[in-house]
Amino acid sequence: MSDFNAEVTSDDKLWAALAYVFSPLVPVILMLMEDKKNRPYIKSHNAQALILGVIAVVTSGFCVGILVWFYALYLAYQAYQGQTVVIPLITDFCKNQGWA
């Protein structure tokens, strides 16, 4: 868990979960919403959800795409519970780019 969890609202948790479930659409919408895009909890999940969603779309013709989507559902559940998730390779990439 990270230090910003003390200020996480139920709205933040909902948006973070929706970002994983309906990625890449919801992450793009969140980036356009001024009141949401700079919320630390949403920001940390949003970039990861966007990259994972793009991977799911690219691999959607294969069984891998379905597995990625089920993994995204699991991550959505964790985000809704207020947990910070770590996705191998993607989390580090997002942090190194300054996106999360």
C-alpha positions in Angstrom: 0.0 0.0 0.0 1.2 3.5 -0.6 1.1 6.7 1.4 -1.7 8.3 -0.6 -4.2 5.6 0.4 -5.4 7.8 3.4 -7.0 10.2 1.0 -8.5 7.7 -1.4 -12.3 8.2 -1.8 -14.8 5.6 -2.9 -15.1 7.5 -6.1 -11.4 7.1 -6.7 -11.7 3.4 -6.2 -14.6 3.1 -8.5 -12.9 5.0 -11.3 -9.7 2.9 -10.9 -11.7 -0.3 -11.1 -13.6 0.9 -14.2 -10.3 1.8 -15.8 -9.2 -1.8 -15.8 -12.6 -3.3 -16.8 -13.3 -1.0 -19.7 -9.8 -0.3 -20.9 -8.6 1.4 -23.1 -11.7 3.5 -23.3 -12.1 4.6 -19.6 -8.4 5.5 -19.1 -8.6 7.8 -22.1 -11.7 9.4 -20.8 -10.1 9.8 -17.4 -7.1 11.6 -18.9 -9.5 14.2 -20.3 -11.4 14.8 -17.0 -9.6 17.6 -15.2 -11.0 16.7 -11.7 -9.9 13.0 -12.1 -6.7 12.9 -14.0 -4.5 14.3 -11.2 -6.0 12.3 -8.3 -3.0 10.2 -7.1 -4.9 6.9 -6.7 -6.6 7.2 -10.1 -3.4 8.3 -11.8 -1.4 5.4 -10.5 -4.0 2.8 -11.8 -5.0 4.6 -15.0 -1.7 4.4 -16.9 -1.3 0.7 -16.0 -4.9 0.0 -17.1 -4.4 1.8 -20.4 -1.3 -0.2 -21.3 -2.9 -3.5 -20.1 -6.0 -2.6 -22.2 -3.9 -2.0 -25.3 -2.2 -5.3 -24.8 -5.6 -7.0 -24.4 -6.9 -5.4 -27.6 -3.7 -6.3 -29.6 -3.9 -9.9 -28.5 -7.7 -10.2 -28.6 -7.5 -12.6 -31.6 -5.7 -15.1 -29.4 -6.5 -16.8 -26.1 -4.0 -14.5 -24.5 -6.3 -11.5 -24.9 -9.0 -13.3 -22.9 -6.6 -14.2 -20.2 -5.3 -10.6 -20.1 -8.9 -9.4 -19.7 -9.6 -11.8 -16.8 -6.4 -10.6 -15.2 -7.7 -7.0 -15.6 -10.9 -8.0 -13.8 -8.8 -9.3 -10.9 -6.8 -6.0 -10.9 -10.1 -4.1 -10.9 -11.3 -5.9 -7.8 -8.0 -5.1 -6.1 -8.2 -1.4 -7.1 -11.8 -1.3 -5.8 -10.6 -2.7 -2.5 -8.2 0.3 -2.2 -5.1 -1.7 -3.0 -2.1 -0.6 -5.1 -1.4 -3.2 -7.7 1.9 -4.1 -9.3 1.8 -5.5 -12.8 5.1 -7.0 -13.9 7.0 -4.8 -16.3 4.1 -2.4 -16.8 4.2 -0.8 -13.3 7.9 -0.1 -13.5 7.5 1.3 -17.1 4.8 3.7 -16.0 6.8 4.9 -13.0 9.9 5.4 -15.1 7.9 7.5 -17.6 6.4 9.6 -14.8 2.9 8.4 -15.6 2.1 7.0 -12.2 
